[in-house]
Amino acid sequence: MQRLLDGYARFRTEVFPHHSSLFAQLARGQKPEVCFITCSDSRVMPEMIFQCEPGQIFPIRTAGNLVPPPGESHSGVTATVEYAVKGLKVTDIVVCGHSGCGAMKEFLERKHVDELPAVHAWLRHAGPSSKWLRGLFEQAGDISPEKQLELLTQANILAQLNHLAQHSAVAEGLASGTLRLHGWIYDIATGEILSLDTDSGAFLPLSVEPEPALHIA
Ligand SMILES: [Zn+2]
């Protein structure tokens, strides 16, 4: 905890005064263009990865970057997505998974079902396709745990994009062409991002050129 307090002291005395005009401007409101949905994992820092300042990324963080489908009335994610799209009018939503995801690992291994009941209740939002994949791994028996995790992390991105597209605010944005969705995976060891290419269904290195719109059926 002391790490945070020391950082706060440095922020107040060194960082904030240096950017005071930016913070004065931000105090009047925010206009982020991108809603970035990623895992709560402490190793994933979108602002550092994309070199963004405060006000540029509207973040949603959940265990396993899961986005419950609509109808989950108690989900804060639904409300936050709605606000991002309808209130802030973001033009892009990224669902970004990452390597070595603890939530995905637990979904695969189910090692702590009794100790982590809330986690497992939440992990049901990994969706039927992820469950199907897990069953396939159990039957195949010869796929390494690392490869299983990698494939599940990819399948989960597809599942979450599908959930996201079912939300009414998102569906409207996609239909009117004012909103684009992106599926990415961040590799913690290399810093590289792979992006879902909907034509091939493959995850390819993220191009720094503008991405085409993602069509979710
Ligand atoms: Zn994670």
Residues whose N, C-alpha, C, O or C-beta is under 5 A from the ligand:
A	BS01	ZN	C39 D41 G64 C101 G102 A103
